[in-house]
Amino acid sequence: MAGRYSGVVKSWNGSKGYGFISSQQITGDVMFLRSSLPTDAKEVRGKFLEEKTVNFDLTTGPDGRAQGANIQITAVGGDFVAGEVKSYSERHGYGFIISSSLRGEVRFNRTDLDALTPGVDLKGELVICKVNQMPDGKLRAEKIMFQSAKIANRLKAGSMGFGKGFGKGYGMDNGKGYGKGGFGKGGDGSYDEGQGAQGMVISYNSDKGYGFLKCGKSPADVYFKSQEAYQPGMLVGFTLKINKDGKPSATNLQPGMSSGQTYTGTVKAFLENK
């Protein structure tokens, strides 16, 4: 039983690694495994994959049932596509994505992503994005997201789960927070006024003493004012303030924590028997 068929993904369980395709060419649903997905779509969630049109080969599984293989996800205009970062230059602020659903490379800019931990290497990382074709025929990505929370938490500057009360201690451990007044719940990318947050400097005007931050899933860049020179790419912690015009601004700026860096401190207590 071999051949090329088309159908629609009926369901996909990313945590268990299998799903089902419904096809008018075949009686009954066709099961498929993660290993049958394109390499650039191995970590997609059900919300992305379900109802996607796919082409596939039909094989027989170990149990004798029909099984989908060599799945190709069809790109639909205006919808998200899965892809892999082919290259990225932190210095120049742009990179390229390749997708098994598209022909040609897709350019993206640093501002299309949430704030990243400085120095991360995006090459090979799996993403989903919407793609627009420019007047010159080249492809341009927007609304880029990492395919899984695991990938995002490893790369994003705001992935430490900062919550309310930027004070003593920093919230880690999935955003639960350590220490009084430290970053608390957080982790969902939403921020309220007075909440502690972390972001990356994207611009700073030293003559006028102000700049802008990129902060998690904030819909707009965050304005800040400071006499200290903050370089683009620097990670900072701050308290979020919503101005009268509804735009966000940052106060109480402090150098942010990032993975791979060394910090010093004083042990307050140690219980050997605990």
N, C-alpha and C positions, 0 to 999 in steps of 0.2 A: 504494500500500500504506500505508493510514493507519488508526489506531485506537488504543484504549487496551488495554494488556495488563498482566499481572502475572507476576512471576518471582522468581528468587533469584539474587543476584550470585554467580557461580561463581568469578571471579577478578578482581583489580584490581591493576594496577601503577601505583602513585602516581607513581613517578619518570618513567615514560613517558607517563602520562596516558591510559591506556585500560584497558578490562576487558571481561568477557563475562558475559552473563546467560543463565541456563537457564530456559526457560518451557515448561510442558506444552502451551501453546497454539500453540507454534511449533516446527517441525522444525529442529534445529540450534541452536547457540549464537548469541546476538545480541551483536554488538560495540557498545560505547558509549564515548564520549570524555569527558574531563573537562568540556568545555564543556556537556555534557548534564546534569551534576549540578546540584543546587540551589546557589545562590550561597553558602549557609552550609555547604557540604560540599566545597568546592573543594580543600581540602588534606588530606582524610582519607587514612589509610593503609589498606593491604589488610587488616590485622588487624581494623580497624573495619568495613569495607564488605563483606567477603566473608561470604556466607551471610545477608546482609540481604535481606528481602523488599522488592521495589520494584514500583511501577507505572510504566508508560512508554508513550510513543507509538512506533509502528513506522514507520520511514521507510526509504528506499533510499539507501545511501551512494554515493559517486562510482564505486565499483567494481561497483555493481549488487547488492551484498549487503545483507541486512537490517541495520538499525542502530537502536539505541535512542535516543530523544530525550525531552526534558522529563521526566527521571527524578524520581520522588517516592519518598523513602525512608520505609517504614512503621515507625512507632514500636511497639516491643514492650515491655510492662511489665518493669522490672528490667534492661533492656538500655541500653547507651549510645545517646545521640542526638547528632546534629551540630547545632551552633547558632552564633549570632553574638552577641557582647556588644552589647546595645542601649545600655546606659548603665552607668556605674560611678562611685561617689563614694568617692574615697580617704578623704576626711574622715569620712564616715559609715560606711565599711567594708562597703558592700553595693552590689549592682547587679542588672541584669536581663539575661536571655538570651532571644532569640527563636529559634525553630526552625521550619523548613518542615514538620517532622514533627509539630508540636504546635499546639494552639490555646491562645492566651494566652501571657503572659510568664512566665518562670521566674526566681524570685529566687535570688540566691546571696550568700554572705557572703565577706569577705576571707579568713577562715580556711579556706574551702573550696579555696583555691588555694595552691600553693607560694609561698614568699616572693618578692615582686615588687620590682623596682628602684623606689625611691620616686619618685613623680611621673609614672609611666607612665600613658598614656591607653589604657584597654582598649577603648574604643568601636570597634566594627567588627572586633575580633579574633575569629578562628575557634576554637571549642572543641568538645570532646565532653564529655558529662556524663551521669550518671544522674539521673533525675527522680522525685521522690516527690510524691504529692498529699496535702496536709495536710487535717486535719478540716474546715477552712473552705472546702475546694475549691481553694485556691490551690496553685500548683506551686512546688516547692522543689528546687534543684539540689544534688547532692553528687558527690564524686569528679570534680571538674572537671580536665580536662587540655587543653592546647593541641593543635591538630590536627597540628602538625608540630614537629620539633626546631628548625627555623629560627625559628618564632614564639616558642617557649619561650626560646631563647637570646637573643632580642632583649628579652624582657620580664622574665625571672626573675632574681632577685637572685643565685641560686646558679649561674648559667649560665656563669660564668667558668672552670669546671672546676677547682676547687680540690682538691688532693690532699693527700698527707702532708707534714708538716714545715712548719708555719706559721712562717716565719722570714724571711730576706732575700728580697725579691722576691715577686711575685704571679703566679700562673699564668693566662695568657691563651692565645691561639692554640689554641683547642679543648682547653684543659686540659693542654697539654704542660708548661707552667711555665717561668719564667725565674728564674735566680739560685739560689744555694745555699740549700738548706732551704726553698725556696719551695713554693708549692702545686704538687703534682705531677700525677699521672694524673687523678684526679677525673673530673668530667663525667658520671658515671653516676647521680648522685643518692644513692649509698650511702656511708655513712660508717663508719669503724672508730674504735675508741678511739685517741686520740693523733693523730688526723688533723686537719689544718687545714680549716676550713670557713667559710662565710659565711652569714649569715642576717639576718633583719629582726626588730627588737624589736617585740613585739606588746603587751607590758604591762610596767610597772615601778612598784614600790611604793617611793617615796622614803623613807617613814618606816621601813620594814623593810629597805631596801637590797637588794631582789632583784626579779627579773622573769623573763620568759619570751621566748624567741626562736622564730621559725618558720624552719626550716632545710631547704631542699630537699625531699627525699622522706622525711625522718625521720618515722616513724610517730607520734611524740609531740612536743609542744612541748618546747623545751630550756630548762631552768632555768639561771639565772645569778645570781651575787651580786656586787654592786659598789657602792661608795660614790659613784661618779660617776653623775650623773643621765642616764639614757638615755631618750629620748623615743620613744614608739611610732612606727614607720615608719623609724627610723634603721637604716642598714646597718652591720653590724659583722662583723669577722673574729674567730675564736676557735679554741681547741683543744677538741676534743670529748672528754668523759670519760663513761664508763658507770659509774653508781653500783652499789652492791651490790644494790639492789632492781631493777636492770635499766633504770632510767630514765636518760635522757641529761642531762648538765649541761655548761655551757660555762665554760672558764677562759681566762686570758690574752686578755681582750677588747681589741680595738683597733678604731678606726674603720675601716669597710670601704671598698673602692674601688667606685665605680659609674660607669657610662658618663655622659658629659656633664659630669663634674666636672673641675676643673683641679688638677693636682698639681705639686709642685716636687721637684727632686732634683739630684744632682751627677753629671755625666758621668764615669764611671770610666775609660773608654777609647774612642778613636775611631780606626779604621783607614781612612784615606781611600782606599787602593788596594784595599781589600776590597769 
